[in-house]
């Protein structure tokens, strides 16, 4: 038997984690000096309710400890799993992969740790690929290699309305223009992002976000994120356009949780896509 592990920065919905048979190790999110385990002590819904209509709290994140991964690996081993594929947020943005690797030194069973090279639902896309590969007959090492190779094929397109918040996080500085009177649309693969449009009108904004999803002309799987409730009309607009396309094989909605919101702020909308034939 092969088991699967990921971290909560993957933003994987609980029902999808169950469907894929994945154990989710929570990222620690510190809000105004208090630590929370994402998805355990603090859900996305709870997080957005807490900051609705108020000033943003001080938010920081930290990767799970090696001990948290040891517990996850031991839990799977106790259930009869022989090997584990552990897929995580990219090492260039988090120390999670290193924590997972340290944990492998403390367990007897074989664990294949995958640096997804991406973040948010992009991590789930890599995990999904590994699960599909195993279900098609691949061994754990092959599934891990396929998941690792996914990153260059995962596209993302999204908006950041909290531009000052995103700049303060330091991860989007190279992508954001100084003049941001309009809402800017960022798109690309991995962390290689460019400004591809800007709009104030909802319809135009949704069109611009969706255009990169479908630009390749090939069948895709797609995931659309919902952050705070103010972005709900944008999320619905994106989903409606994707459902109308024959290119979209699977469409999933996920919540933008605190581990990602800590770097993007409120007003984030968009999602991910990747080839459906992988």
C-alpha positions in Angstrom: 0.0 0.0 0.0 1.1 3.5 -0.8 0.0 6.5 1.4 0.0 10.2 0.7 0.8 13.3 2.8 0.7 17.0 2.1 0.6 20.2 4.1 -2.2 22.6 4.6 -0.5 25.3 2.5 -1.7 23.1 -0.4 -5.2 24.5 0.4 -6.7 21.1 -0.4 -10.4 20.9 0.5 -11.2 18.4 3.2 -13.4 16.4 0.9 -10.7 16.2 -1.8 -8.1 15.1 0.7 -10.5 12.2 1.7 -11.1 11.3 -2.0 -7.3 11.2 -2.6 -6.6 9.4 0.6 -4.1 12.1 1.8 -3.1 13.1 5.3 -2.8 16.8 5.7 -0.2 18.2 8.2 -1.2 21.7 9.3 0.9 24.8 8.9 1.1 27.0 12.0 -0.5 30.4 11.5 0.2 33.1 14.1 -2.6 35.7 14.3 -1.9 38.6 16.7 0.6 36.5 18.7 -1.5 33.4 19.0 -0.5 30.2 17.2 -3.2 28.2 15.3 -3.0 25.0 13.3 -4.5 25.7 9.9 -7.6 23.6 9.3 -7.6 22.3 12.9 -7.8 25.3 15.2 -8.4 27.9 12.5 -10.4 27.2 9.3 -10.5 29.5 6.3 -14.1 30.5 7.1 -13.2 31.3 10.7 -10.1 33.3 9.6 -12.1 35.5 7.2 -14.9 36.1 9.7 -12.4 37.3 12.3 -10.9 40.0 10.0 -14.2 41.0 8.3 -14.8 44.7 8.6 -11.7 45.3 10.7 -8.0 46.1 10.3 -5.9 43.2 9.2 -4.2 41.5 12.2 -0.5 40.7 12.3 -0.2 37.3 10.6 2.9 35.1 10.2 3.3 31.5 9.2 5.7 28.7 10.1 6.2 25.3 8.6 5.1 22.1 10.5 7.7 20.6 12.8 9.5 17.4 11.8 7.7 15.8 14.7 4.3 16.6 13.1 5.4 14.8 10.0 6.7 11.8 12.0 3.2 11.5 13.5 1.6 11.6 10.1 4.0 9.0 8.7 3.6 6.7 11.7 -0.2 7.0 11.4 -0.1 5.8 7.8 2.3 3.0 8.7 0.0 1.8 11.4 -2.8 1.6 8.9 -0.7 -0.8 6.7 1.0 1.6 4.3 4.4 0.4 3.1 5.6 3.5 1.3 4.6 7.2 1.4 4.6 10.0 -1.1 4.8 13.3 0.8 4.1 16.3 -1.5 4.8 19.9 -0.2 4.9 23.6 -0.8 8.1 24.6 -2.7 11.3 25.0 -0.7 11.9 28.4 -2.2 8.9 29.8 -0.2 8.8 27.6 2.8 10.9 25.3 5.0 8.2 22.6 5.0 10.1 20.3 2.6 13.2 20.3 4.9 11.0 19.5 7.9 9.5 16.6 6.0 13.0 15.3 5.0 14.2 15.5 8.6 11.2 13.5 9.7 12.1 10.7 7.2 15.3 10.1 9.3 13.1 9.3 12.3 10.9 6.6 10.8 11.7 3.1 9.5 9.4 3.1 6.5 10.2 4.6 3.1 9.0 8.1 2.4 9.4 9.9 -0.9 9.4 13.7 -0.2 8.4 15.9 -3.1 9.3 19.5 -3.4 6.4 20.6 -5.6 8.1 23.9 -6.6 4.8 25.7 -6.2 2.4 26.8 -3.6 -1.3 26.9 -2.7 -3.5 24.6 -4.8 -0.5 24.0 -7.1 0.7 21.7 -4.4 -2.6 19.8 -4.5 -2.3 19.5 -8.3 1.1 17.7 -7.8 -0.4 15.5 -5.1 -3.4 14.7 -7.4 -0.9 13.6 -10.1 0.9 11.3 -7.7 -2.4 9.6 -6.6 -3.6 9.2 -10.2 -0.3 7.6 -11.1 -0.5 5.1 -8.3 -4.1 4.2 -9.1 -2.9 3.6 -12.7 -0.3 1.1 -11.4 2.8 3.2 -10.8 5.1 2.5 -7.8 5.8 5.2 -5.2 9.1 6.3 -6.6 7.5 6.9 -10.1 4.5 8.7 -8.6 6.8 11.0 -6.7 8.9 11.7 -9.8 5.8 12.6 -11.8 4.5 14.9 -9.0 7.9 16.6 -8.9 7.8 17.1 -12.7 4.4 18.8 -12.6 5.5 22.3 -11.4 6.4 23.8 -14.9 3.0 22.7 -16.2 0.9 24.3 -13.5 -0.4 27.7 -14.4 -2.0 30.3 -12.2 -4.0 33.4 -12.9 -5.2 35.7 -10.1 -5.8 39.2 -8.7 -4.5 40.9 -5.6 -6.7 43.7 -4.4 -4.6 44.1 -1.2 -1.6 45.3 -3.2 0.1 47.1 -0.2 -0.4 43.9 1.8 1.2 41.8 -0.9 4.1 44.1 -1.3 4.8 44.0 2.4 4.9 40.2 2.2 7.8 40.6 -0.3 6.8 37.8 -2.6 5.2 39.8 -5.4 7.3 42.9 -5.5 8.8 42.1 -8.9 5.4 41.6 -10.5 3.4 44.5 -9.2 3.3 47.9 -10.9 3.7 51.1 -8.9 0.6 52.5 -10.6 -2.2 50.1 -9.6 -5.3 52.1 -9.8 -7.0 49.3 -11.7 -7.1 45.7 -10.3 -4.1 43.9 -11.9 -4.2 40.4 -13.1 -1.1 38.2 -12.6 -0.5 35.0 -14.5 2.2 32.6 -15.2 3.7 29.2 -14.2 5.3 28.5 -10.8 6.7 31.7 -9.3 7.4 33.2 -12.8 4.5 35.7 -12.9 3.7 38.7 -15.0 1.0 41.4 -15.1 -1.3 40.3 -18.0 -4.1 42.8 -17.5 -5.9 45.3 -15.4 -9.6 46.2 -15.1 -12.2 47.7 -12.8 -15.3 46.1 -14.4 -16.3 42.7 -13.0 -17.0 41.1 -16.3 -13.8 42.3 -17.9 -11.8 41.2 -14.8 -13.3 37.7 -14.9 -12.5 37.5 -18.7 -8.9 38.5 -18.1 -8.4 36.0 -15.3 -9.9 33.1 -17.3 -8.1 33.8 -20.6 -4.7 32.3 -19.5 -6.5 29.1 -18.3 -7.8 28.4 -21.8 -5.0 29.9 -23.9 -3.3 26.6 -24.5 -6.3 25.1 -26.3 -5.8 21.7 -24.5 -7.9 19.9 -22.0 -7.2 21.0 -18.4 -8.1 20.4 -14.8 -8.7 23.6 -12.9 -9.2 24.9 -9.4 -10.7 28.3 -8.4 -10.1 29.9 -5.0 -12.5 31.8 -2.8 -10.9 34.1 -0.2 -13.1 36.6 1.7 -16.8 36.9 0.8 -16.2 40.1 -1.0 -14.5 38.1 -3.8 -17.4 35.7 -4.2 -18.8 37.3 -7.3 -15.4 37.1 -9.0 -15.0 33.4 -8.0 -18.5 32.7 -9.4 -17.7 34.6 -12.6 -14.5 32.6 -13.1 -16.2 29.3 -12.5 -19.1 30.1 -14.9 -16.6 30.8 -17.7 -14.6 27.7 -17.0 -17.7 25.5 -16.9 -18.8 26.9 -20.3 -15.5 25.7 -21.8 -15.2 22.1 -23.3 -11.5 22.3 -22.4 -12.2 22.0 -18.6 -12.3 18.3 -17.6 -12.4 18.9 -13.8 -13.3 22.0 -11.8 -12.7 22.3 -8.0 -13.3 25.2 -5.7 -11.0 25.7 -2.7 -10.8 28.2 0.1 -7.9 30.6 0.4 -6.9 29.9 3.9 -4.7 31.8 6.4 -1.4 30.3 5.4 -1.8 31.9 1.9 -3.8 34.9 3.0 -0.9 35.8 5.2 1.0 36.7 2.0 -1.8 37.9 -0.3 -4.3 39.6 2.0 -8.0 40.0 1.4 -9.4 40.4 -2.1 -7.5 37.6 -3.7 -9.3 35.7 -6.5 -8.2 33.3 -9.3 -6.9 29.8 -9.4 -4.8 27.2 -11.1 -4.8 24.9 -14.1 -2.8 22.0 -15.4 -3.0 19.5 -18.3 -5.7 17.0 -17.9 -3.8 14.2 -19.6 -1.1 14.0 -16.9 
